[in-house]
Amino acid sequence: MTFTKVSGPAPYRPAPYLPVAARPRSPSGVPMRLASTLALLALLAPSAPGAQDGPVAAADTPLGIALEGFAYPYPVGYLPLTRDGEAQRLAYMDVPAAGNANGRSVLLLHGRNFPSSYWLPVIQALTTAGYRVIVPDQLGFGKSSKPVGAFTFDAMAADTVALLDRLGLNRVDVIGHSMGGMLAVRIARSYPARVNSLVLEAPIGLEDYRIPVPPVSDAMLLKREGDLTADAYRQQLKTSYALSLPDSAIEPFVSTRERVKGSGEYPRWLQSFVNSYQMIWGQPVVHEIPYIAAPTLFIMGANDHNAPGKPYAPPELRAAMGENAMHAKELAKKMGNGRAEVIEGVGHLVHMEATERFDALAVDFLNTH
């Protein structure tokens, strides 16, 4: 029940020049700073090794709402499901350990604004450390189907456990980012025997958003999200998430969202995206966190003050929202086996902003539990 503040240089800050041969290397032999940059650029790579879905279309070509035409870094499988009385399918990557496998598997749970391909740097670190890595897109996101009915964390958790059952995995370690952190909490509480340990990267849901934020209608959310331009979305990512990333690393997320607007099924994507906000707002998990049995590590960005619904809160309440690092430290103290690490100089996308530090913390934590 301890926490530690981690200080370190912000990523992408210019460093003294070293000859290539003398630069620190990733496990694959690539210089570390170059490895991080390549991982970010791989989000739009036209022919990443093992990527699925064939040739990638031009950057301004519309995408299907299941990201058809957008290559993921590893082959994608699909789990058939039923939701809203319709046949659905849940997309996932199943990446084997590289080198000496340790017999353990890690489940990665993505955030609301991100396809699971953004986990690439973490997948590489975990597989190099001997872990098999399972990386689903939840229904409503990425390459998975887009249901139009109400979302629930209970249904998402059940879908995820169904995937583990299909893959024959009785017990996994879980890393959840942002919205994926809320889902990870629900899985750990509803299926405790399936979770060996838990890493929560900049999770949302560390406060009950229903208290400061009034209900917002679907109609208002549909209009707000539908009217959001590329420039406005780009600025939203930079400011709401306090990102220390260069523009080149943010642009893939903006481009992908813009290209989906060209799909004939974009209204379905939009409804599904709005439904996920209503789930986050209306289904708090903060009250359950102290009761999680699994060893839990929070990895927080010190600059991350993201709080869903903040723009809709009264000004006098809005200012107090999003004290995420503080909340993580307080919650860790209430847990039987909780710990919080706060990384200075970064925001909401910790595994992309401070890749090496995040990977080191996560792998060390998993290796010791």
N, C-alpha and C positions, 0 to 999 in steps of 0.2 A: 504494500500500500504506500508506495513512494512515487515521487515524480522528480524529473531532472530537467533542467533547462539546458538545451544544447546550443552552444554558440558556434557559428562558423561563417565563412564567407558566402555571400549570396552566389548561386550558380550563374554562369555566363559573364562573370566579371572578368575583364581582361587580366591575363596572367603573364608573368615574365616568360619570354620565349625560351623554349627548350628544343634542341634538335629532336626530330621524331623518334630516333632510337633511344633517347634518354627520357621520354615522357612516360608517366605512370600508365600501366596497361590494364585493361579489363581482362577477365578470365579468358576471353576469346583472343587476346593478343592485340586488340585495338586500343590506341591511346584513349584514356578515360574520358576526357572532354570530347574527343571526336566520337566516342561510342555513344555518349548521351545525345549529341547532335544527330547522329545517324538514326538513333532510335526514334527521335521526334520526327525526322523526315520520313521515316518508314511508314508513318500513318497515311501518307499519300503515295507510297511506293507503287509503281505500276507493275512490278514483277518481283515482289518479295519472295524469298525462297519458301516453297510450300504454300504460297498464297492461293486462295480459292476464288472462284468466280470468273476466271479467265481474264482477258485483257481489260484494263481499266480505261474507261472513256475519258475524253478530254475534260479538263478541269471545269469547264462551264456546261458540260452535258448533264441533263437532268438525271437524277438517281431514282430508282424505285424506293418505296418507303421501307423495304427490307434491305436497303443498301445494295441492291443488285448493281453490279458494275463497280463496286468499291472493294478492293482486295484487302483481305485480312492477312496477317503475317503467317498464319498457320492454317491448315485445312479446317473447314467448318463442318460439323455434323449437326443433325437436327433430331430433336425429341418430339414426337407427335403428342399433342395435348388437345384438350377441348376447353374452350372458354366462351361464354356468351352464346352457347348453343352452336358454336362454329368450330370447325377443325382449325387448329392453330399449330405452330411448330416453334420450338424453342431452340435457338442456335447456340452452339458452343464450340470452343476449341479444347482439345484434349492433347496436351503437349507432354511427351515423355521426358523423363530425366535425361540429362546429358552426362555421359561419363558414368560414374559409380552411383547407381540409384540407391537411395536409402530406404525405399519401401513405403514412403509417406507421400501423401497428396495434399496439395493446397488448393482451395477454392477461392477464386477472385471474384468479388462482387462490385460491379461498376456503379458510377454515379449517374444522376439523371440526365446530364447534358453531354454524356460521353458514350461512344461505342466501346465495346470491350477491347478493341484493337489498341487503345491507349495504354493498356497494361504491358505493352511489349518490353520495356526495360525491366519490369518486375519479373515477367515470365523468364527472361534471359537469366536474371540473377538467381531465381529459384531453381530452374532446371540445372544450371551450372552447379548449384549446391546439392544436387541429387534428388530434388523433388519432382514428382509428376504434378502438372498444373492443369486445373480444370477452370475454364474461363467462359461462363455463359453470358449471353445477352438475355436479360429478363424479357418476358413478353411485354411489348410496347417499346422496345429499344433495339437499336442496332439492326442485326440481320434477322431478328425474331419477328413473329407476326404482331400486328397492332390491334389488340382488342379495343372495342369501343364502349364496353361497360365499365362499371366502377372497378377501380383497382383496390386490392387489399394486400398488406404485408403477409397475412396468413396464406393467401393463395400463392404469392410469390415464393414463400418459404416451402410450401407443399410442392410447387413445381421444381424447385431446386433440389429438394430431397428425392423427388421422382427421378431426376437426372442422376443423382448419386447412386440410386438403386439400379438404374440401367447400367451404370458403369461398374457396378459391383463394389462400391466404396462405402464401407460401413462407418468409417470415422475419418474426418479430415481436419486440417487446420484451415482457418478462414481469415481472409483479409478483405475488408469491406471499406470502400471509399465513399464519402459523401452520403447519398441516398443508400448506397450499398452498405454503409455502416448501420443504418436503421434496419435494413433487411438482415444483416448479420446478427444483430441483437435479437430479432424475432426468431431466427433459426436456433440461436444458442439457448433461448428460453423455451421454445416449443419442442426442440429435438436435442436436448442436452447430451444424450449419449452419442450423437453424431459429430460433436465438436470437441476436438482435442485442445486447441488454443485459438485465441481470437486477437487479430490486429485490426484496430479501427483507425483508419487514416482520415484525418479531417472529417469525421462523421458529422452529418447534420443530425438533428433530433436530440441534441443535448439540452434542450429546453422545450417546453410545451408551447408551440406556436399559437395555439388556440387562445392563450391568455392575452397577448398583446395585439393579435391580428384578428379582425372580425372576419366572418364568413365572406367569401367572394364568389359570385355566381359564375357558372360555366360560361355564360354569355359574355361577361366582362373579360374573363381569362382568354376566351377564344379570340375576342377582338384584340386584346393587348398582344397576345402571342402572334396572331395573324398579321398585325401591323408592324411587327418588329423588323426593321431593315437590317441589312448586313452590318452597316456601321453601328447601329444601336446595339446589336447583339455582340459585336466585337468589343464595344465599350463596356457592355454589361459583364462580359467575362473578365475583362481587365480589372474593373473596379469592384464588382461584387465579390470576386474571388481574390482580389489583391495580388494578382499574379506577378511574379518576377521574371516570367518567361519572355524571350524575344518574340516579336510579332510573327516570325516565321513558324514558331511552334504553336501559336494560337490560331493562325489562319486556317489550318485544316478543319478545325471544328466549325468555323464560320462558313467555309466553303461547302462542307457537307450539308449543313442545314439549308443553305441557299439552294443547293442542287436538288434537295428533296422537294422544294417548293414547286419544281417543274413536273412532279409526278401527278398523274391523273387521280391518284388516291391521297393526295396531300391533305384534303379535309379529314380523312380518317386518321392520318398521322397526327394532325393537330388536335383532334378530339382525344386521342390516346395520350398525348403529351399533357394536356390539361388535366386528364384524369389522374395522372401521377402527382400533380401538385395537390389535388384534393386529398389524395391518400397521405401525403407527407404532412399536410396541415391537420388533417382530421384523425390521424392514428398515431399519437405520440408513443415513443418507446422509452423516453427518459426515465420514467418511473420504474421500469423493469431492469435498468442497467445494474443497480446495486445488487441484484439477485442473480446475476450471471455466475454460474459455477466455474466455467472454464477460465484459466489464466488469460488475462486481457492486457494488451498494450495499446494505449492511445499514442499515435504519432501525429502531432499537431504542428501547423505552421503558425508562428507567433503573430503574423499579420492577418490571419484568416478571421474575418468577422462576418462571414456569410450567414444569413438567416432567411430561409424561405418566407415570403410574405412580408418582409420588412417594408417594402414600399406602400403596403396597404395599412400599416399600423399608424395610429395617431403619433404625431411628432414627439410627444412627451414620453411615449413608450418605446418608440423606434430606437432612440439613442442607446437604450440599455440592451438591445438585442445583439446576439452574435458574439458574446464574450466566450468564444469557443474554447480557447486554451484554458481559461479559468475554470469553465464548467468541467472540462476533461480532468483537470487536477482534482477538483472537488469530488467528482464521481469516483475517480480511482481510489480515493481515500475511503469511500464507503463500501468498496468491493472487498470480497474475501481475498482476492489475488489480482489486484489491479495496479497499473503503473502508467504514468503519463510522461512522454518525452515531448518537449517543445523545441522546435528548430527555429532559430532566429532568421529573419530576413526573407522568409517565404510565406506564401499564402495557402490557398485551398488545394492546389495540385501538388502536394508534397513530393510524390514519387517522380514527378517530372521536373520540379523546380530544384530539388535537392536529391537527385537520383542516387548518388553514391551513399549519402548518409542514410537515406530511407532504406535502401537495400541492406546496408550493414545492420541497421537496427532490427529490421524484420527478420533477416536470416538468423541473426544471433538469437533473437527471441524464440523463433521456431526451433532452433537447434537445441535449446536448453529446456524445452517442454515436451 
